[in-house]
């Protein structure tokens, strides 16, 4: 359940970044694009971390 929460968090994080870009792109397109790029990188790191944590928990609790 913990991992699903992380992945849902990533989706909302990306939606928030896109919404902020749409609302603020007139103030500075380059800064907005940089923000979206940073959020995409962070979302990727969070997702990979959640998957690795889940897999390590599966390995640690394996009955064999």
TIDOTOR-72322 format. One record per residue: x, y, z of N, C-alpha, C, O in turn. Coordinates in steps of 0.05 Angstrom, whole numbers, plus 5000, padded with zeros to 4 digits. Layout:
<nodes>
X:Y:Z:X:Y:Z:X:Y:Z:X:Y:Z
...
</nodes>
This chain:
<nodes>
5017:4976:5000:5000:5000:5000:5017:5025:5000:5011:5045:4987
5039:5024:5015:5058:5046:5017:5069:5054:4989:5072:5078:4984
5073:5035:4972:5085:5040:4946:5065:5052:4927:5071:5069:4910
5040:5044:4930:5018:5055:4913:5015:5085:4920:5011:5101:4903
5018:5091:4946:5016:5120:4954:5038:5136:4942:5033:5159:4933
5062:5125:4940:5084:5140:4927:5078:5144:4898:5084:5166:4887
5068:5124:4884:5062:5127:4856:5039:5147:4851:5040:5162:4831
5019:5147:4868:4997:5166:4865:5008:5194:4871:5000:5214:4858
5026:5197:4890:5039:5222:4896:5054:5233:4872:5053:5257:4867
5067:5216:4858:5082:5224:4834:5063:5235:4813:5069:5255:4800
5041:5221:4809:5021:5231:4789:5011:5259:4796:5010:5276:4779
5004:5263:4821:4995:5290:4829:5017:5310:4828:5012:5334:4822
5041:5302:4834:5064:5320:4832:5068:5330:4803:5073:5353:4798
5065:5311:4784:5068:5318:4755:5044:5336:4747:5049:5356:4732
5020:5330:4755:4997:5346:4748:5000:5375:4759:4992:5394:4746
5011:5377:4784:5015:5403:4796:5035:5419:4779:5032:5443:4775
5056:5406:4771:5077:5421:4755:5065:5430:4728:5071:5453:4720
5050:5413:4715:5038:5421:4689:5018:5444:4694:5017:5463:4678
5002:5442:4715:4983:5464:4721:4997:5490:4726:4989:5511:4716
5018:5489:4742:5034:5514:4747:5046:5525:4722:5047:5549:4718
5056:5507:4704:5067:5516:4679:5046:5531:4662:5051:5552:4651
5022:5519:4661:5001:5531:4645:4993:5558:4656:4988:5577:4642
4991:5560:4683:4983:5585:4696:5005:5606:4694:4998:5630:4692
5030:5598:4695:5052:5618:4697:5070:5620:4673:5091:5632:4674
5063:5607:4650:5081:5607:4628:5085:5635:4616:5106:5640:4603
5067:5653:4620:5070:5680:4609:5091:5696:4625:5102:5715:4615
5097:5687:4650:5116:5701:4666:5145:5694:4658:5163:5711:4660
5149:5670:4649:5175:5662:4641:5175:5633:4630:5172:5614:4646
5176:5630:4604:5174:5604:4592:5198:5586:4600:5194:5562:4605
5222:5598:4601:5245:5582:4607:5245:5572:4636:5252:5549:4641
5237:5589:4654:5236:5581:4682:5214:5560:4686:5218:5541:4701
5192:5562:4672:5171:5543:4673:5179:5516:4663:5174:5495:4675
5193:5516:4640:5203:5491:4629:5224:5478:4647:5225:5453:4649
5241:5494:4659:5261:5484:4678:5247:5471:4702:5256:5450:4712
5225:5483:4712:5211:5472:4734:5198:5445:4727:5200:5426:4742
5186:5444:4703:5174:5419:4694:5195:5397:4691:5190:5374:4698
5218:5404:4680:5239:5385:4676:5249:5375:4704:5254:5351:4707
5252:5393:4723:5261:5385:4750:5240:5366:4763:5248:5347:4776
5215:5372:4759:5194:5355:4770:5194:5328:4756:5189:5307:4770
5198:5327:4731:5199:5301:4717:5222:5284:4727:5219:5260:4731
5245:5296:4731:5268:5282:4741:5262:5272:4770:5268:5249:4776
5251:5289:4786:5244:5281:4814:5223:5259:4814:5225:5240:4830
5204:5260:4797:5183:5240:4795:5195:5213:4787:5187:5192:4797
5213:5214:4769:5227:5189:4760:5243:5177:4783:5242:5152:4787
5257:5193:4798:5272:5183:4821:5254:5171:4842:5260:5150:4853
5232:5185:4848:5213:5175:4868:5201:5148:4859:5198:5130:4875
5194:5146:4833:5182:5121:4823:5202:5098:4824:5195:5076:4832
5226:5103:4815:5247:5081:4816:5252:5073:4845:5256:5050:4850
5253:5092:4863:5258:5086:4891:5235:5069:4902:5240:5051:4917
5210:5076:4895:5188:5060:4905:5189:5032:4895:5183:5013:4909
5196:5028:4869:5197:5002:4858:5220:4986:4871:5216:4962:4877
5243:4998:4875:5265:4984:4888:5259:4976:4916:5266:4954:4926
5245:4994:4931:5237:4987:4958:5217:4964:4959:5219:4946:4975
5198:4964:4940:5179:4942:4939:5192:4916:4932:5187:4896:4945
5210:4916:4913:5224:4891:4905:5242:4881:4928:5243:4857:4933
5255:4899:4942:5272:4890:4964:5256:4879:4987:5265:4860:5000
5232:4890:4991:5214:4878:5011:5204:4851:5003:5202:4833:5020
5199:4847:4978:5191:4820:4968:5214:4800:4972:5209:4777:4980
5238:4808:4966:5261:4790:4969:5265:4784:4999:5270:4761:5006
5262:4804:5016:5268:4800:5045:5247:4782:5058:5253:4769:5077
5222:4783:5048:5201:4767:5060:5195:4741:5046:5175:4728:5051
5211:4734:5027:5207:4709:5012:5211:4685:5030:5229:4685:5047
5194:4665:5028:5195:4643:5046:5217:4622:5040:5221:4604:5056
5230:4625:5017:5250:4604:5010:5277:4607:5024:5295:4591:5019
</nodes>
